Amino acid sequence: MFNEEFQLDAPIRWGMVGGGRGSEIGYSHRAAAQRDRLFTFVAAALDLDAERGRDFGTKLGLAPERCYPDYKTLFEEEAKREDGIQAVSIATPNSTHYEIAKAALEAGLHVICEKPATIHVEDALELKALAEKQNKMLAVMYGYTGFQMVHQAREMVRRGDIGAVRVIQMSFAHGFHNTEIEKNSPGAKWRMNPEVSGPSFIIGDCGTHPFYMAGMITGLKVKSLMCSRQSFIESRAPLEDNAHVVFQFEGGAVGTLWASAINSGSMHQQKVRIVGEKASLEWWDEYPNQLRYEVQGEPVRILERGMGYLHNDDPGVSANRQGGGHAEGFFESWANLYHRYALAIDAYNRNDKAFLESHWYPDIDGGIDGVKMVNACVKSADNGSVWVDYD
């Protein structure tokens, strides 16, 4: 079972940039960070409208003087306080991630950034170097990777339960944008504006999730890829609302990714299927407590979260907040990640390099990989769906 005992000397003083009133992602960050009392929410710049941000922040329990009009003021003023923030989460549109994360690291803060980490690969690499120089954690929020059965799949691949990986099938194909909803939805509108979201819509917004997860589970690196992308809602061009990607991995494995916002009738369809030489594994985020284990010539096995037959020596597998049979979901996954972030921040503060070497969390390397994938897909698709080298 999950260890709920407090493991730090004191909670980490934590702030937010973005995630204002009505933000689903903002609420997810706040709920997850404070779940285990490892973070204390003390300051924020929640909204471009300073008064609206202050009103919302005070209603969340922040002191009025610590509800700041922008991230620069947040970092400057908090640095003057003995009880200033030690870490910050960035929940703003894509185009702002680089400048805010850079400013946060320069201010000596640990950073948890929404994906994509940046729009350009060079910027992500610069942030990694800066984080290393400052000796600060730089994490990227791949929120689905806190689910225990994703870690069970990872352990099974590591231990050779399915043999060498041959094929990876990935999808995140929902139907919620099968009409031009951005006309009346501010949250959708910026995602379909290349000046704000970058060169991709659905690959970057959704496709990066199963892509990161597949890499986490298998450890395989992409060698080359080919992408075809479409704008079925024509006003979204040049950004795609549907895409298919074919991958060649180092070592000979192959893979596919379907990313779509126009898969009418679908809720998420986020699946990762790993096909090995002996068996296959499949995880679906709509049924996150189960993992399909299919051995050739044997009946399908549905592995259930919280059971003793799992690889419970791995902390990612054993992070059960409820016993087996009880449904755990999205917020538990996010809370599991924030718990790992807190332990990483504590290790950075103590300069415990040995702990950090063995402690997993979605770090900037995964963020860099996601940015590289998106940019390679755009390059391939915009040049006639040609094969392109990944690096």
Secondary structure, 3 states (H helix, E strand, C coil): CCCCCCCCCCCEEEEEEECCCCCHHHHHHHHHHCCCCCEEEEEEECCCCHHHHHHHHHHCCCCHHHECCCHHHHHHHHHCCCCCCCEEEEECCHHHHHHHHHHHHHCCCEEEEECCCCCCHHHHHHHHHHHHHHCCCEEEECHHHHCHHHHHHHHHHHCCCCCCEEEEEEEEECCCCCCCHHHCCHHHHHHCCHHHHCCCCHHHHHHHHHHHHHHHHHCCCEEEEEEEEECCCHHHCCCCCEEEEEEEECCCCEEEEEEECCCCCCCCCCEEEEEECCEEEEEECCCCCEEEEEECCCCCEEEECCCCCCCCCCCCCCCCCCCCCCCCCHHHHHHHHHHHHHHHHHHHHHCCHHHHHHCCCCEHHHHHHHHHHHHHHHHHHCCCCCCEECC
